[in-house]
């Protein structure tokens, strides 16, 4: 057994372990665990400094998850865009390929709560169906492996899936979405990296929400992936009481760049059942975006997006930097609130059409 598998086995999983470790009501934890799986790796639990801190809130169950009328099971309507159980095909040229139901730890704000952790809903038997679907759809040039977390699978299983996707002629890009470098960085081994780097162009999107998650262990894992030529992007969720202030978010984005991870998205928290206590206002997200743009390197500024309820896809949100546009000029506001004017390119004046002579009956019309 590899070290990462041993660490994963020692995770906090049962209501009894969780309630004892964090001083919670056992019956409440049992109720929550029936609604959504609970698991915390010992590594990630070790990052918790005190009850209720940003690390704690992301993984320790909260009775607020049981609140009624607090969101929808599938707000993004992924299931309606799922032609086979392992595929979500929403955009023209790319698909989401669900290959694992398990995660190292379970985010309490998970957008896929309705199926993650349930082997009956994301099952290995659906992988062949997913591969067949991709083969049958030549418009698909980009495949994102997700779940659950693909990197919880064995080295052999991961390579089997990646190699089969890479063998499909029309697939140009493979991406893996994972939170393993955050929750279980020990999983990133030389063996895994050596297997993955054979299938370029391969990209990995990781998920860090707070600067305290970027530890020496996480840095080692991320740098191993980057050394293998794998471009890394980060997807952050805007979460109340965790990263919903400019200072925290700016520090997170800057630290990501030091470990060679490019900030990619900040997501407005999805309207998922049982996660209302994590959601902020969109105005708060725009305020944070304004606190990044211009105040730090452009490399450290991701897109702020809402994955639109009802299956509309990701919609970027930006503050109103353009104040007005006319034929003569564009009036703009910069990051510091100062106003600047950009002269428009002069447009060629259209010539008035020459008058045509009247056309009489029997006369040929001009072409």
Secondary structure by P-SEA (a helix, b strand, c coil): ccaaaaaaaaccccaaaaaaaccccaaaaaaaaaabbbbbcaaaaaaccccccccccccccccccccccccccccccccccccccccccccccbbbbbcccccccccccccccccccccccccccaaaaaaaaaaacccccbbbbbccccccccaaaaaaaaaaaaacccccbbbbbbcccccccccccaaaaaaaaccccbbbbbbbcccccccaaaaaaaaaaaaacbbbbbbbcccccccccaaaaaaaaaaaaaaccccccccccccccccccccccaaaaaaaaaacccccccccccbbbbcccccccbbbbbccccccccccccccccccbbbbbbbcccccccccccccccccccccccc
